[in-house]
Amino acid sequence: MTHDILLALISFAFVTSVTPGPNNLMLMASGVNFGFRRTVPHMLGVSLGHGLMVFLVGLGLSGVFQAVPASKLVLKVVSVAYMLWLAWKIAHAAAPGEGKVAAQPMTFLQAAAFQWVNPKAWAMALGAISNYAQGGISAVLVVCVVFACINLPSVSLWAYAGERLRAFLSNPRRLVQFNWMMAALLVLSLWPVLEI
């Protein structure tokens, strides 16, 4: 991989990782509701889970979509259903410590598994592999490592921003409004998936 292609890959990884999407909206909501420290497993699950996804797409998983076109529709339906459920959970999140059983942040494994139903994660992985992994398995590994390294600090910004909002959102009414806004934005992030 040439120096220019590597710089282009780093830029692509940064822009796609730091811009709003399902992962970042959920990380901000987690930062607000649980704080930065309790959101760390979620952040690690996003970064390492997406890195693994990029690697597996590079090994040929994208060929499955070409060989079995119906698999793409199945992924879309499952993704939309799961994201709507997550939006509902975010909208109805209680303030920390409220309720008989306090809500828990997403775990490492839950966040890693979420990448497989996240339409933006798929677009990022397919775009990265098709544009930057032209040199066999070594190029796939470079793309995978670059994404994992760039993604973690990028998504951490969203969890940190959420934690910074905690004091402002300590008012239960503001927190409810914020959670509903995050849920609505998560649903709106599905718009590109729903377009034919």
Contacts in CASP RR format, 6 or more apart in sequence:
PFRMAT RR
TARGET T0000
AUTHOR 0000-0000-0000
METHOD contacts of the structure
MODEL  1
MTHDILLALISFAFVTSVTPGPNNLMLMASGVNFGFRRTVPHMLGVSLGH
GLMVFLVGLGLSGVFQAVPASKLVLKVVSVAYMLWLAWKIAHAAAPGEGK
VAAQPMTFLQAAAFQWVNPKAWAMALGAISNYAQGGISAVLVVCVVFACI
NLPSVSLWAYAGERLRAFLSNPRRLVQFNWMMAALLVLSLWPVLEI
1 9 0 8 1.000
1 132 0 8 1.000
1 135 0 8 1.000
1 139 0 8 1.000
1 142 0 8 1.000
5 132 0 8 1.000
6 142 0 8 1.000
6 146 0 8 1.000
8 132 0 8 1.000
9 128 0 8 1.000
9 132 0 8 1.000
9 142 0 8 1.000
9 143 0 8 1.000
9 146 0 8 1.000
10 146 0 8 1.000
10 150 0 8 1.000
12 127 0 8 1.000
12 128 0 8 1.000
12 131 0 8 1.000
12 132 0 8 1.000
13 128 0 8 1.000
13 146 0 8 1.000
13 147 0 8 1.000
13 150 0 8 1.000
13 151 0 8 1.000
14 150 0 8 1.000
14 154 0 8 1.000
16 120 0 8 1.000
16 123 0 8 1.000
16 124 0 8 1.000
16 128 0 8 1.000
17 124 0 8 1.000
17 147 0 8 1.000
17 150 0 8 1.000
17 151 0 8 1.000
17 154 0 8 1.000
17 155 0 8 1.000
18 24 0 8 1.000
18 154 0 8 1.000
18 155 0 8 1.000
18 157 0 8 1.000
20 185 0 8 1.000
20 189 0 8 1.000
21 120 0 8 1.000
21 186 0 8 1.000
21 189 0 8 1.000
22 83 0 8 1.000
22 86 0 8 1.000
22 114 0 8 1.000
22 118 0 8 1.000
22 119 0 8 1.000
22 120 0 8 1.000
22 121 0 8 1.000
22 186 0 8 1.000
22 189 0 8 1.000
23 46 0 8 1.000
23 50 0 8 1.000
23 111 0 8 1.000
23 114 0 8 1.000
23 115 0 8 1.000
23 118 0 8 1.000
23 120 0 8 1.000
23 121 0 8 1.000
23 155 0 8 1.000
23 158 0 8 1.000
24 155 0 8 1.000
24 158 0 8 1.000
25 158 0 8 1.000
25 182 0 8 1.000
25 185 0 8 1.000
25 186 0 8 1.000
25 189 0 8 1.000
26 42 0 8 1.000
26 86 0 8 1.000
26 90 0 8 1.000
26 106 0 8 1.000
26 182 0 8 1.000
26 186 0 8 1.000
27 39 0 8 1.000
27 42 0 8 1.000
27 43 0 8 1.000
27 46 0 8 1.000
27 155 0 8 1.000
27 158 0 8 1.000
27 159 0 8 1.000
27 162 0 8 1.000
28 158 0 8 1.000
28 159 0 8 1.000
28 161 0 8 1.000
28 162 0 8 1.000
28 165 0 8 1.000
28 182 0 8 1.000
29 90 0 8 1.000
29 93 0 8 1.000
29 162 0 8 1.000
29 178 0 8 1.000
29 179 0 8 1.000
29 182 0 8 1.000
30 38 0 8 1.000
30 39 0 8 1.000
30 42 0 8 1.000
30 105 0 8 1.000
30 106 0 8 1.000
30 159 0 8 1.000
30 162 0 8 1.000
31 38 0 8 1.000
31 39 0 8 1.000
31 105 0 8 1.000
31 159 0 8 1.000
31 160 0 8 1.000
31 162 0 8 1.000
31 163 0 8 1.000
31 165 0 8 1.000
31 166 0 8 1.000
32 162 0 8 1.000
32 163 0 8 1.000
32 165 0 8 1.000
32 166 0 8 1.000
32 169 0 8 1.000
32 175 0 8 1.000
32 178 0 8 1.000
32 179 0 8 1.000
33 93 0 8 1.000
33 95 0 8 1.000
33 96 0 8 1.000
33 103 0 8 1.000
33 105 0 8 1.000
33 175 0 8 1.000
33 179 0 8 1.000
34 96 0 8 1.000
34 103 0 8 1.000
34 104 0 8 1.000
34 105 0 8 1.000
35 159 0 8 1.000
35 162 0 8 1.000
35 163 0 8 1.000
35 166 0 8 1.000
36 159 0 8 1.000
36 160 0 8 1.000
36 162 0 8 1.000
36 163 0 8 1.000
38 105 0 8 1.000
39 105 0 8 1.000
39 159 0 8 1.000
39 163 0 8 1.000
40 159 0 8 1.000
41 105 0 8 1.000
41 106 0 8 1.000
41 107 0 8 1.000
41 108 0 8 1.000
41 111 0 8 1.000
42 105 0 8 1.000
42 106 0 8 1.000
42 107 0 8 1.000
42 108 0 8 1.000
42 110 0 8 1.000
42 111 0 8 1.000
42 159 0 8 1.000
43 111 0 8 1.000
43 152 0 8 1.000
43 155 0 8 1.000
43 156 0 8 1.000
43 159 0 8 1.000
44 108 0 8 1.000
44 111 0 8 1.000
44 152 0 8 1.000
45 108 0 8 1.000
45 109 0 8 1.000
45 111 0 8 1.000
45 112 0 8 1.000
46 111 0 8 1.000
46 112 0 8 1.000
46 114 0 8 1.000
46 115 0 8 1.000
46 151 0 8 1.000
46 155 0 8 1.000
47 148 0 8 1.000
47 151 0 8 1.000
47 152 0 8 1.000
47 155 0 8 1.000
48 108 0 8 1.000
48 112 0 8 1.000
48 148 0 8 1.000
49 111 0 8 1.000
49 112 0 8 1.000
49 115 0 8 1.000
50 115 0 8 1.000
50 121 0 8 1.000
50 124 0 8 1.000
50 125 0 8 1.000
50 147 0 8 1.000
50 148 0 8 1.000
50 151 0 8 1.000
51 125 0 8 1.000
51 144 0 8 1.000
51 147 0 8 1.000
51 148 0 8 1.000
51 151 0 8 1.000
52 112 0 8 1.000
52 115 0 8 1.000
52 144 0 8 1.000
53 115 0 8 1.000
53 116 0 8 1.000
53 121 0 8 1.000
53 122 0 8 1.000
53 125 0 8 1.000
54 124 0 8 1.000
54 125 0 8 1.000
54 128 0 8 1.000
54 129 0 8 1.000
54 140 0 8 1.000
54 143 0 8 1.000
54 144 0 8 1.000
54 147 0 8 1.000
55 140 0 8 1.000
55 141 0 8 1.000
55 144 0 8 1.000
57 125 0 8 1.000
57 126 0 8 1.000
57 129 0 8 1.000
58 125 0 8 1.000
58 129 0 8 1.000
58 133 0 8 1.000
58 140 0 8 1.000
58 143 0 8 1.000
59 137 0 8 1.000
59 140 0 8 1.000
62 126 0 8 1.000
62 129 0 8 1.000
62 130 0 8 1.000
64 71 0 8 1.000
65 71 0 8 1.000
65 72 0 8 1.000
75 117 0 8 1.000
75 122 0 8 1.000
76 119 0 8 1.000
76 193 0 8 1.000
78 117 0 8 1.000
79 117 0 8 1.000
79 118 0 8 1.000
79 119 0 8 1.000
79 190 0 8 1.000
79 193 0 8 1.000
80 190 0 8 1.000
80 193 0 8 1.000
80 194 0 8 1.000
82 114 0 8 1.000
82 117 0 8 1.000
83 117 0 8 1.000
83 118 0 8 1.000
83 186 0 8 1.000
83 187 0 8 1.000
83 189 0 8 1.000
83 190 0 8 1.000
84 187 0 8 1.000
84 190 0 8 1.000
86 186 0 8 1.000
87 183 0 8 1.000
87 184 0 8 1.000
87 186 0 8 1.000
87 187 0 8 1.000
88 183 0 8 1.000
90 179 0 8 1.000
90 182 0 8 1.000
90 183 0 8 1.000
90 186 0 8 1.000
91 179 0 8 1.000
91 180 0 8 1.000
91 182 0 8 1.000
91 183 0 8 1.000
91 184 0 8 1.000
92 179 0 8 1.000
93 103 0 8 1.000
93 179 0 8 1.000
94 102 0 8 1.000
94 103 0 8 1.000
95 172 0 8 1.000
95 175 0 8 1.000
96 102 0 8 1.000
96 103 0 8 1.000
106 114 0 8 1.000
115 121 0 8 1.000
119 190 0 8 1.000
119 192 0 8 1.000
119 193 0 8 1.000
120 189 0 8 1.000
124 147 0 8 1.000
128 143 0 8 1.000
128 147 0 8 1.000
129 140 0 8 1.000
129 143 0 8 1.000
132 139 0 8 1.000
132 142 0 8 1.000
132 143 0 8 1.000
133 139 0 8 1.000
133 140 0 8 1.000
133 142 0 8 1.000
133 143 0 8 1.000
165 178 0 8 1.000
168 174 0 8 1.000
169 175 0 8 1.000
169 178 0 8 1.000
END
